[in-house]
Amino acid sequence: MNDDEELVQKATGWMLRFAGGKDDKALGKFLDKYAATMPRTMLRYSIENFGKKEQEYYRSMKNQQEKLES
């Protein structure tokens, strides 16, 4: 999760998305816990198959965390 290399973030996001295709509830639970702190690229790739509302929800978690950090 803390790797600065964008390709690693993309690959991890892709793997999360793939795993979510097998068990979407597990992915949702994981994202509820980590979406705010995971790299934006990883988050974007992991929520690609979600509906618009779910995508906005997880992106808003990330946005709120970034506001707190600045």
C-alpha positions as CSV (number, residue, x, y, z in Angstrom):
1,M,0.0,0.0,0.0
2,N,2.8,2.4,0.7
3,D,4.9,1.8,-2.5
4,D,5.6,5.0,-4.3
5,E,6.0,3.3,-7.7
6,E,2.9,4.0,-9.8
7,L,3.1,0.7,-11.7
8,V,2.9,-1.2,-8.4
9,Q,-0.1,0.9,-7.4
10,K,-1.8,0.1,-10.7
11,A,-1.1,-3.6,-10.4
12,T,-2.3,-3.7,-6.8
13,G,-5.5,-1.8,-7.8
14,W,-6.1,-4.2,-10.6
15,M,-5.6,-7.2,-8.3
16,L,-8.1,-5.7,-5.8
17,R,-10.6,-5.1,-8.6
18,F,-10.2,-8.7,-9.8
19,A,-10.6,-10.1,-6.3
20,G,-13.7,-7.9,-5.9
21,G,-15.2,-9.6,-8.9
22,K,-15.0,-12.9,-6.9
23,D,-16.1,-11.4,-3.6
24,D,-17.4,-7.8,-3.8
25,K,-18.4,-7.7,-0.1
26,A,-14.8,-8.5,0.9
27,L,-13.5,-5.7,-1.4
28,G,-16.0,-3.3,0.1
29,K,-15.0,-4.2,3.6
30,F,-11.3,-3.7,2.7
31,L,-12.0,-0.4,1.0
32,D,-14.0,0.8,4.0
33,K,-11.0,0.3,6.1
34,Y,-8.2,1.5,3.7
35,A,-9.6,3.7,0.9
36,A,-8.9,6.9,2.7
37,T,-5.2,6.1,3.1
38,M,-4.4,4.1,-0.1
39,P,-2.7,5.8,-3.1
40,R,-5.2,7.5,-5.4
41,T,-4.1,5.4,-8.4
42,M,-4.6,2.2,-6.5
43,L,-8.0,3.3,-5.4
44,R,-9.0,4.4,-8.9
45,Y,-8.2,1.0,-10.3
46,S,-9.8,-1.0,-7.5
47,I,-13.2,0.7,-7.9
48,E,-13.3,0.7,-11.7
49,N,-16.2,-1.8,-11.8
50,F,-18.3,-0.1,-9.1
51,G,-21.3,2.0,-9.9
52,K,-21.0,5.8,-9.9
53,K,-22.4,6.2,-6.4
54,E,-20.0,3.7,-4.9
55,Q,-17.1,5.2,-6.8
56,E,-18.0,8.7,-5.5
57,Y,-18.3,7.4,-1.9
58,Y,-14.8,5.9,-1.9
59,R,-13.2,8.9,-3.7
60,S,-14.8,11.2,-1.1
61,M,-13.2,9.2,1.6
62,K,-9.8,9.8,0.0
63,N,-10.6,13.5,-0.6
64,Q,-11.6,14.0,3.1
65,Q,-8.3,12.4,4.2
66,E,-6.3,14.6,1.9
67,K,-8.0,17.7,3.4
68,L,-7.2,16.6,6.9
69,E,-3.5,16.1,6.0
70,S,-3.1,19.5,4.4
